[in-house]
């Protein structure tokens, strides 16, 4: 009986651990977000052939996530250098994440009043290295305990305001300046994955086990190129929630306690 109890308990624990590692089917979210800007540009500012974002595909395998941004901008980093600060050209923005999505405005108009100051409070950022090149690179994780204006750089920070046309007021990159880190508004965690390009695709592959995101009910996201000429934002349900490490430990402890009680009962 004791051996059967141990086997049953271990089977239960293994099923719990296995359920956290099951891969869910990719979820595709079409770009229905417009967001606020300083003009009446609609969904895409400038040429759709350069900046249009079609959708985002999100695939989860435990704490590992593949984010695929389907966009005409893939492979076009570095364009329009004369319109950008430092002549860097327009680059790939960072990916902002949170468990709760709270955009300003209404879905009816594409959340046309939503910007960095009044929308979702992003709690984590995925920083793309070498954002102004088209060769891929590392992805670094940052926790964002500060407010959006404190933790992010806006499209305004990248574009040369007098000469360029872009969607302003949108968060496009994590603030990696020394001041934000010293004030503990941004906490850096190091590399958690990589990014690369496909045909009309920006692929971001990361492990989010150091965050609280996989344990939530949903995952909110925000991405745009550094000019924010198009932005995709939305939320998906996490159907394969990953238990926190502490939760798994508590479950194992409870199972061990059950075994002890069973053993004492058998002796009696």
Secondary structure, DSSP 8 states (H G I E B T S, - for coil): -HHHHHHHHHHHHHHHHHHHH-B---EEEE-------SS---S-SS-HHHH-EEEEEEEEETTEEEEEEEETTTT-TTB-GGGBGGG--B----EEEES----SS-GGGTSTT--TTTS----EEEEETTTTSSS-EEEEEEE--S-HHHHEEEHHHHB-TTT-----S-EEEE--SHHHHHTTSSEEEEEEEEEEEETTEEEEEEE-TTSSGGGSSEEEEEEE-TT-SSEEEEEEE-SS----HHHHHHHHHHHHHHHHHHHHHHH-
